[in-house]
Every structure is written in structure tokens, then in C-alpha cells.
Amino acid sequence: MLIGRKEPEFVSFVLKSLDRLYNDFKAVAVPPTLCELKDFRFDGGHVPNYNTKIIQQLYLLKFFPIYSIEYKYIYEKLIKDNIIDLNKIKILSIGAGCGLDFYGFYWAVQSKKMNIDILSQYKGIDVVNWDYKNLISEELSPNIIIDNIQNCSSINEDYNTIIFPKSIGEFDDSAFESVRNIFKKSDFKSDTLVIISSMREKNTSKDKDRLLELIYILGLRGYSTTNKDVIFSCTDGDKLYDFGISYPEDIKDFLFDMKRNCTEKPECKKECLEVLNYHNKPMNNTNYIKFQMVIFKKKEGVEIYDYDNLPF
């Protein structure tokens, strides 16, 4: 996996974004707002309440650099390997958040010196109206629809690239059933279809199992694939600095020492102290870079199941 180029403009973007996030976070990281971080945890399949702004900020401070590298590489690979006709590419990001993968798309396009008009072929959907969708600029903000995936019955536009940015395993069972139904009912027309699942490091098994369910559905809808078991991970370095990014020490110190702003009242919950002591560390390790990119080709002359009669 080749993502080791140290690109000054990309590095500058990551560091400037961190600085903005840090200044916003520092201004509110005191009680009682600080206490809202008790929900910032991922143990036991728990998903934080991303509607809470301070949780959005800490999430991005923790993961923004490493995920920016990952999504940039994903889109660079998509472009470099000529997997999809770039004149016809249409991207749907399900669980797009603030558009982190859109930023990766933008920097891949910049890296390949392509016309940025291609960015208009990106659309996202998320139930949460995240802040920080304008970290590049207001003019280059991602097109993200704020809606519950359970309100969607099918994919109406002819998307040929669908990405789940660390999201496929975060849907509750009811929401993921809606995702399954969307794949059953959608009439995909493209001869080549790409499904990308950016996987969570500590929940890889669930993420992979859910993607396999979608692969099975697409098989019954007339598509075949030969790379459903391939997982891409990082082999070019162990830390952020291997890619030219040094996580700012002042931000790291503030996150490590957040407990100093905590009053530790008797009613404080154990979960809150765990966040302040353990879950506040920025991700510096590249083992968080992990994804599947499954390429489907439409099969000729095969029976395509009607979605009402799929055998499950």
C-alpha cells in the first residue's frame, strides 16, 4: 500500500484543520459541557451521540489525521487503478459525517492534477448534521443530505461507487436492515460497481460481516466479484510522521490533560473519567487504516432475482 508521499499542501490542510478544531474545542471543554464527553466511547458496540458538538470535535481531533490519509489513499487507488470510468463516476457516501472521505477525494483529485469539477459527482447522506463540512472552503463543501437512511427506499440515481466511511458497523440493526433493503430494491445500471467499506480497527469482524451481506445481495442482483475477501491495510509506516504529519504537541498536551478541567464531583460517572483518562488520545498509529474495496462486474445472461422474492 503506497501512501507515503509527503505532500506539503495536504499536510498543511490537516494541521490547519486540527488548529481550528482545537480552538473550538478548547473554548467549550469545561464543565458542564465537558461532562457531555462521557458518551464518547466505542466499547461493547456503543456509538457516541454525534449530535453533540463537543463529541464531534473530540472525534475529529482524535481521528482526523489518520482518516484523512486513509480516504485520500482510497480515492487515489480508485483513480490510479482506473476502476471506474472517471467521466461517469458517481459517488454515494453512506454515513458521511462531516465529509471526511470527501476531503480525501478532494486531495486525491489534487494529487492527480485532475479537474475539480469531478467533485460535484459526490453526494453523502447522514442522519446527523455535522459541523466542519467547510474545512477546505465554503465553495468546496461536500453535498451531504441530512436524513435518516431508514427514510430511503432505494438508490434512485445511478451511483457506481458507494462508500461506507467507518459507518457500516455503526448502524443499529434496524437501520442496517434499511441499508439491506436499499441494496435489494435499487436498480444498479453500471457495468462496474465499487463498494468501499472503511473498517473500524476494533470492530473489523462486524464491518466485514455486514459487507458480506451486501455482496450476497448484489450477487443475486446480477453482479459478481473476485476480491470480496481482500482487506487493504497500511504497510508504509507505523506513525503519522511517516507521512509527514506531526501531531501538534500543544493539542496533544491539552487532550492528555483534560482532566484538569474536571471538577470530579461525587456524581461524576466512571465513563466520564475513562474518556478523560484513556479515550482522549489522538490516533497516531496506522493500524487504524483498514478498508475493503470490492469491485463488481455485471454478469451477462443470468437470472436476476426480483427483490420481493430474494431468499432471505
N, C-alpha and C positions, 0 to 999 in steps of 0.2 A: 504493500500500500504506500503510494508515494505522495505524501502531503508535506514534505519537509522544506519546501521553499519558504524562505523568509522574505515576505513581501511588505515593504515599509508602509504602504498606504493601508493595507489590510490590518497590519499591527496597530497603526495609528488609530484606525476606526475602533478596534477592540478596546484600546486604552482610553480613548475619549468617551466611549460608551460607559465603561466602568466608572470613569470620573463623574459623569452625570448621575449614574445610578447611586454612587456613593454619597454625593452631596444631597440627593433627595432622601436617601435612607438615613443618613446621619441626622437630618433635621427632625425626623419623627421617631427615631429609635430610643425613646424614653417612655416610662410608664405614663398613661395606661396603654398607649399604642404598642409599646414593646411587648406587652403581655399577649398580644394577638399572635405572636410567633409560636405560641405553644402548639399551634396546629401545623407548624412546619416540620413534618416528619413523613417518612415513607415506610416505616416498619409495618409488618403484617398486612401489606397491601393498602395501607392508608394513603389517601391522596389529599394533599392540603387544599384548603379553600382558596383557590386562586382569585376569587373576587376581592380578597383582602389585599389592599395595595402594598402594605409592608411585606407581605408574603411574596408578592410578585417581585419586589425589589431584592429581597434576600435570595430568592430563587435565581434571579439573573446575576446577582453578584457572585453566587456560588458556581453557576454553570455556564455563564455567557461565553467565556473564552474557549473552553474546551468544546462546547457545542458549535460555536462559530467555525472552528476548524473542521469539525465533522461535516457540517452541512455544506461548507464550501467544497470539501473533497467530494461529497456525494454528487453535487451538480457538476463539478469538473469531470468526474468519471462519466456521468451521463452524456456530457457534451463530447469529451475526448473519444469515447468508445463508439460514438455515432449510433447509439442505441435507438434513438428516436429521430425521425426527420425533424430537424430544428425549425424548418419552415412550417411545420404542422404541430409543433409541441403545444400541449395544453395541460397545465399542472393544477391538480387539486390537492391542497394540504388539509387533512382532516385532523382537527385538534391543533390548529396553527399557533395558538397563543398570541404572542406579540409579533409573530412573523420571523422568528429566529432562522427558520430554514429559508425564508425569502432573502434575508441578509446573505446567507450562504450562496443562494442563486445569484444575487447581485455581484458578489465578489468573484464567483466563478466566471460570470459573463465579462467582468472587468479583466480578469486574468487571461481570458482567451481573446480579449480585444474584440468582442462582439458588439453589435448594435444593442443599446439598452432598451430599444423598443420591445425586445423579446420579453422583458419583464411584465408586460401587460398580459401575457398568457398565463400568469399565476393568479390563482384565487384560493383563498383559505376559508375555513369555517371553524368557529369556536363558540362555545356557549358563554364564555367569559369575554367581556370587553377589556382586554389587556391594555395597559398603558405601554409606552415605549415602542409604538409602531412607527415612529418617525426618527429613528436613530441615524438613518442616513440623511434624510431631509423630508420635509413635508411633501415635496413633489414626488419623492420616490418611496412613499409609504405603501405597504402591501395592501391589496384589495382583500380584506377579510370580512366575511359576513358574520354578524353576531346572531347565532341561532343555535338551538338545540338540535343535534343530529337526529333526535327522535321525531322531529318535525319534518324530516326529509323522507320521501318515499322511494326516490330513485335519483340517479345522476342524470340530469337532463341534457347537459352539454356533453360533447364528445371528448372527454378528457382521456388522454393516453398515458399520463403519468400521475400516479396517486401516491402521496407520501403521508405516512403517519409519523410525525416528528416526536418521538418518545411518548406517543399518545395511545397506541393500540391497546396497551395493557392497563391504561388508567381509566378506560370507560367502565362504568359499572355493568353488571350483566344485562340489564335492561337496555342500556344504551348500545352495548355491543351487539345485542340481538337486532337492533335497528340497523347497525352497520352491515350485518349479515344480510338482512332483508334488502338493503340498498343494492348490494352486490348481486343478489338473486334477481332483482327486478330491472336493473339497468341494462340497456341495450348498447353494449360497447361495440363500436363500429370499427375501430382502428385494427389494422392487421397486426400491429405490435402494441403491446400494453405493458407498462412497467409499474410494479407495485414496490414501494420502498418502505421498509419499517426500520426506523432508527430505534434501537433497542436499549432498554434501561439496564444498567450494569448489574443491578441486584435482582432484577425480575426477568432475566433473559428467557427463562423457560415459558412463562406465561405469554410473553410477547411472541415467541416463536410459535407456540401452540395456536394462538389466535390467528396468526398469519396463515398457518397451515389450513385453517378452516376456510379462509377466503380463497386460498389456492385451490382447494377442493371444489368450491362453488364455481370458480372460473373454469375449471376443467369440465364441469357439466354445462357450462355456457359456451363451450366451443373453443377453449384455449388450452394450449399445452406449454409446459416449461421443462427445462432440464437442469435448472440451477436453484431449485427450491430449498436445498439444504446448505447453500453456501452462505457463510457469515463472514462479513468483512470486518477486520479489526485493525488497530494501529500497530505497525511494526517498525515505524521510522524513528521512534523516540519514546522516552518514558515520561517526559515532563513538558510543560508548556514552553519552557525556554528552548527546547529542541526545535521549536517552530518560531522562534524569535520573539516570544511574548514573555515578559517578566511581570508576574502579578504584582501590582504596586504594594509596597511594604506598608504604607500608611493605611490603605484599605484593609489589608490583611490584619494589621495590628488592631484596628478598630473592631473588626469582626471577632477576633480572638478574645478581645477584652470587653465584649458587650455586657458581660455580667456586672461590670462596674456600674452600669445604669439601672440595674435591677434592685428593687427595694427588698426583695426576698421576704415578703410578708408571710405570716403563717399559712394563709390560704393559697399561697402560690402552689401550683401543681407541679408534680415531678416532671411532666412533659416539657414545661416551660424551661426549667433548669437544664434539661437534656439538650434542648435547642441551643441555649446559651453556652453550653459546655462542649457539645460534640457536633451538632448538626450545622454549625455556622462556618465550617471550614471551606474555603474555596477549593474547587476540584482542580488539582494540578496534574493528576495522573491521566495518561492517555488510555487507560483501560476502560474509560467511560465512552470511548469512541468505538461503537459497535453497531452494525446495521446489516440488513438484508436488502438486496436489490434483485427482485425476481422478474425475469423477462419472459413474457408470454407471447406466443405466436398463435394466430388464429388458425385452427385446423380446417382443412377443406373436406367437404363431403361427409361430415359427421352429424349425427342427430344431436340437436341442441334441446335440452330439457326446457319445457315451459316452467317458469318459476313456481307456479302453483302446484306443480307435480314433482318438484325436487324430492329425492328420497330421504329427507330429514326435516 
